[in-house]
């Protein structure tokens, strides 16, 4: 029994040490670090896509409602209508940006050339951060506009 416990303790110790080495290697690898940041950016924006779609539909509905009002009311609401149209355009652009980025991103691109892969991933990190910002800002703008 003592031998079994000792064997399990040694195995656990080696396994723990091995995992720490792998984690340290991953943390110091700039390609993996940037790739993790890219995935994090995507993972922030992606869950918001349903909300983005819902807001587009709500704004379209609001624009239709404004259009059905009498001329005097439409004139009075012209600035609001312009703001709705701007918010809708921002949401549509963010939606397009997300789909375009996802279609063009090559997870395994340039795997055989670390230097070029690093340049590519840095470029993609910039794109994913811009896309994430576009998604979050357009949602915030639409939300605040529709609450009025």
C-alpha positions as YAML, in Angstrom:
chain: A
units: angstrom
residues:
- id: 1
  name: UNK
  ca: [0.00, 0.00, 0.00]
- id: 2
  name: UNK
  ca: [2.83, 2.38, 0.89]
- id: 3
  name: UNK
  ca: [4.48, 1.67, -2.46]
- id: 4
  name: UNK
  ca: [1.25, 2.51, -4.28]
- id: 5
  name: UNK
  ca: [0.87, 5.81, -2.42]
- id: 6
  name: UNK
  ca: [4.53, 6.64, -3.08]
- id: 7
  name: UNK
  ca: [4.14, 5.78, -6.76]
- id: 8
  name: UNK
  ca: [1.01, 7.97, -7.05]
- id: 9
  name: UNK
  ca: [2.77, 10.85, -5.27]
- id: 10
  name: UNK
  ca: [5.76, 10.65, -7.62]
- id: 11
  name: UNK
  ca: [3.50, 10.45, -10.66]
- id: 12
  name: UNK
  ca: [1.53, 13.46, -9.46]
- id: 13
  name: UNK
  ca: [4.73, 15.40, -8.85]
- id: 14
  name: UNK
  ca: [6.10, 14.66, -12.35]
- id: 15
  name: UNK
  ca: [2.77, 15.51, -13.93]
- id: 16
  name: UNK
  ca: [2.59, 18.81, -12.08]
- id: 17
  name: UNK
  ca: [6.12, 19.76, -13.08]
- id: 18
  name: UNK
  ca: [5.47, 18.83, -16.69]
- id: 19
  name: UNK
  ca: [2.32, 20.98, -16.84]
- id: 20
  name: UNK
  ca: [4.18, 23.98, -15.44]
- id: 21
  name: UNK
  ca: [6.83, 23.63, -18.12]
- id: 22
  name: UNK
  ca: [4.16, 23.51, -20.85]
- id: 23
  name: UNK
  ca: [2.39, 26.55, -19.44]
- id: 24
  name: UNK
  ca: [5.63, 28.50, -19.23]
- id: 25
  name: UNK
  ca: [6.49, 27.64, -22.84]
- id: 26
  name: UNK
  ca: [3.04, 28.69, -24.00]
- id: 27
  name: UNK
  ca: [3.18, 31.95, -22.05]
- id: 28
  name: UNK
  ca: [6.55, 32.86, -23.56]
- id: 29
  name: UNK
  ca: [5.60, 31.93, -27.13]
- id: 30
  name: UNK
  ca: [4.58, 35.21, -28.83]
- id: 31
  name: UNK
  ca: [2.58, 33.42, -31.54]
- id: 32
  name: UNK
  ca: [0.42, 31.61, -28.99]
- id: 33
  name: UNK
  ca: [0.03, 34.78, -26.93]
- id: 34
  name: UNK
  ca: [-1.23, 36.80, -29.90]
- id: 35
  name: UNK
  ca: [-3.42, 33.93, -31.06]
- id: 36
  name: UNK
  ca: [-4.99, 33.78, -27.59]
- id: 37
  name: UNK
  ca: [-5.68, 37.55, -27.74]
- id: 38
  name: UNK
  ca: [-7.30, 37.14, -31.16]
- id: 39
  name: UNK
  ca: [-9.55, 34.37, -29.90]
- id: 40
  name: UNK
  ca: [-10.45, 36.45, -26.83]
- id: 41
  name: UNK
  ca: [-11.46, 39.37, -29.07]
- id: 42
  name: UNK
  ca: [-13.61, 37.09, -31.18]
- id: 43
  name: UNK
  ca: [-15.13, 35.53, -28.07]
- id: 44
  name: UNK
  ca: [-16.18, 38.95, -26.77]
- id: 45
  name: UNK
  ca: [-17.90, 39.98, -30.01]
- id: 46
  name: UNK
  ca: [-19.43, 36.69, -31.17]
- id: 47
  name: UNK
  ca: [-22.01, 36.28, -28.38]
- id: 48
  name: UNK
  ca: [-23.25, 39.81, -29.14]
- id: 49
  name: UNK
  ca: [-24.23, 38.95, -32.72]
- id: 50
  name: UNK
  ca: [-27.78, 37.85, -31.83]
- id: 51
  name: UNK
  ca: [-28.31, 41.10, -29.95]
- id: 52
  name: UNK
  ca: [-26.87, 43.03, -32.88]
- id: 53
  name: UNK
  ca: [-29.36, 41.32, -35.22]
- id: 54
  name: UNK
  ca: [-32.25, 41.98, -32.82]
- id: 55
  name: UNK
  ca: [-31.31, 45.67, -32.59]
- id: 56
  name: UNK
  ca: [-31.20, 45.95, -36.38]
- id: 57
  name: UNK
  ca: [-34.74, 44.59, -36.53]
- id: 58
  name: UNK
  ca: [-35.93, 46.93, -33.77]
- id: 59
  name: UNK
  ca: [-34.45, 49.96, -35.52]
- id: 60
  name: UNK
  ca: [-36.01, 48.96, -38.84]
- id: 61
  name: UNK
  ca: [-39.34, 48.62, -37.06]
- id: 62
  name: UNK
  ca: [-38.90, 52.04, -35.44]
- id: 63
  name: UNK
  ca: [-38.04, 53.58, -38.81]
- id: 64
  name: UNK
  ca: [-41.15, 52.02, -40.34]
- id: 65
  name: UNK
  ca: [-43.24, 53.43, -37.49]
- id: 66
  name: UNK
  ca: [-41.81, 56.92, -37.96]
- id: 67
  name: UNK
  ca: [-42.52, 56.68, -41.69]
- id: 68
  name: UNK
  ca: [-46.21, 55.92, -41.00]
- id: 69
  name: UNK
  ca: [-46.70, 59.04, -38.88]
- id: 70
  name: UNK
  ca: [-48.36, 62.19, -40.22]
- id: 71
  name: UNK
  ca: [-46.07, 64.69, -41.98]
- id: 72
  name: UNK
  ca: [-45.89, 67.08, -39.02]
- id: 73
  name: UNK
  ca: [-44.79, 64.31, -36.66]
- id: 74
  name: UNK
  ca: [-42.25, 62.99, -39.17]
- id: 75
  name: UNK
  ca: [-40.78, 66.47, -39.50]
- id: 76
  name: UNK
  ca: [-40.54, 66.79, -35.75]
- id: 77
  name: UNK
  ca: [-38.85, 63.37, -35.50]
- id: 78
  name: UNK
  ca: [-36.42, 63.95, -38.39]
- id: 79
  name: UNK
  ca: [-33.34, 64.19, -36.11]
- id: 80
  name: UNK
  ca: [-34.38, 60.98, -34.36]
- id: 81
  name: UNK
  ca: [-34.92, 59.26, -37.71]
- id: 82
  name: UNK
  ca: [-31.45, 60.35, -38.83]
- id: 83
  name: UNK
  ca: [-29.96, 58.97, -35.62]
- id: 84
  name: UNK
  ca: [-31.82, 55.68, -36.13]
- id: 85
  name: UNK
  ca: [-30.52, 55.43, -39.69]
- id: 86
  name: UNK
  ca: [-26.98, 56.10, -38.50]
- id: 87
  name: UNK
  ca: [-27.27, 53.47, -35.75]
- id: 88
  name: UNK
  ca: [-28.66, 50.95, -38.24]
- id: 89
  name: UNK
  ca: [-25.77, 51.59, -40.60]
- id: 90
  name: UNK
  ca: [-23.29, 51.11, -37.73]
- id: 91
  name: UNK
  ca: [-24.94, 47.82, -36.75]
- id: 92
  name: UNK
  ca: [-24.91, 46.60, -40.35]
- id: 93
  name: UNK
  ca: [-21.25, 47.57, -40.74]
- id: 94
  name: UNK
  ca: [-20.33, 45.77, -37.52]
- id: 95
  name: UNK
  ca: [-22.23, 42.68, -38.66]
- id: 96
  name: UNK
  ca: [-20.43, 42.73, -42.01]
- id: 97
  name: UNK
  ca: [-17.09, 43.32, -40.31]
- id: 98
  name: UNK
  ca: [-17.58, 40.27, -38.08]
- id: 99
  name: UNK
  ca: [-18.56, 37.98, -40.96]
- id: 100
  name: UNK
  ca: [-15.78, 39.26, -43.21]
- id: 101
  name: UNK
  ca: [-13.16, 38.82, -40.51]
- id: 102
  name: UNK
  ca: [-14.35, 35.32, -39.66]
- id: 103
  name: UNK
  ca: [-14.36, 34.26, -43.33]
- id: 104
  name: UNK
  ca: [-10.88, 35.64, -43.97]
- id: 105
  name: UNK
  ca: [-9.10, 34.64, -40.77]
- id: 106
  name: UNK
  ca: [-6.73, 31.74, -41.29]
- id: 107
  name: UNK
  ca: [-6.06, 30.07, -37.96]
- id: 108
  name: UNK
  ca: [-3.26, 27.92, -39.39]
- id: 109
  name: UNK
  ca: [-1.88, 30.49, -41.84]
- id: 110
  name: UNK
  ca: [1.88, 30.56, -42.31]
- id: 111
  name: UNK
  ca: [2.46, 27.87, -39.70]
- id: 112
  name: UNK
  ca: [5.80, 26.96, -41.26]
- id: 113
  name: UNK
  ca: [7.17, 30.51, -41.11]
- id: 114
  name: UNK
  ca: [7.16, 31.90, -37.58]
- id: 115
  name: UNK
  ca: [8.26, 35.42, -38.54]
- id: 116
  name: UNK
  ca: [5.57, 35.83, -41.22]
- id: 117
  name: UNK
  ca: [2.98, 34.15, -38.99]
- id: 118
  name: UNK
  ca: [3.76, 36.63, -36.24]
- id: 119
  name: UNK
  ca: [3.28, 39.57, -38.65]
- id: 120
  name: UNK
  ca: [0.03, 38.05, -39.91]
- id: 121
  name: UNK
  ca: [-1.32, 37.47, -36.42]
- id: 122
  name: UNK
  ca: [-0.42, 41.00, -35.31]
- id: 123
  name: UNK
  ca: [-2.38, 42.30, -38.30]
- id: 124
  name: UNK
  ca: [-5.31, 40.03, -37.40]
- id: 125
  name: UNK
  ca: [-5.18, 41.18, -33.79]
- id: 126
  name: UNK
  ca: [-5.64, 44.75, -34.98]
- id: 127
  name: UNK
  ca: [-8.55, 43.69, -37.18]
- id: 128
  name: UNK
  ca: [-10.26, 41.65, -34.48]
- id: 129
  name: UNK
  ca: [-9.94, 44.52, -31.99]
- id: 130
  name: UNK
  ca: [-11.45, 46.93, -34.52]
- id: 131
  name: UNK
  ca: [-14.26, 44.46, -35.21]
- id: 132
  name: UNK
  ca: [-14.91, 43.95, -31.49]
- id: 133
  name: UNK
  ca: [-15.00, 47.73, -30.95]
- id: 134
  name: UNK
  ca: [-17.38, 48.19, -33.89]
- id: 135
  name: UNK
  ca: [-19.73, 45.51, -32.53]
- id: 136
  name: UNK
  ca: [-19.73, 46.81, -28.96]
- id: 137
  name: UNK
  ca: [-20.01, 50.50, -29.91]
- id: 138
  name: UNK
  ca: [-22.81, 49.94, -32.41]
- id: 139
  name: UNK
  ca: [-24.78, 47.94, -29.86]
- id: 140
  name: UNK
  ca: [-24.27, 50.60, -27.19]
- id: 141
  name: UNK
  ca: [-25.33, 53.36, -29.60]
- id: 142
  name: UNK
  ca: [-28.45, 51.48, -30.72]
- id: 143
  name: UNK
  ca: [-29.39, 50.53, -27.15]
- id: 144
  name: UNK
  ca: [-29.17, 54.11, -25.91]
- id: 145
  name: UNK
  ca: [-31.10, 55.40, -28.92]
- id: 146
  name: UNK
  ca: [-33.92, 52.88, -28.57]
- id: 147
  name: UNK
  ca: [-34.31, 53.63, -24.85]
- id: 148
  name: UNK
  ca: [-35.27, 57.22, -25.65]
...
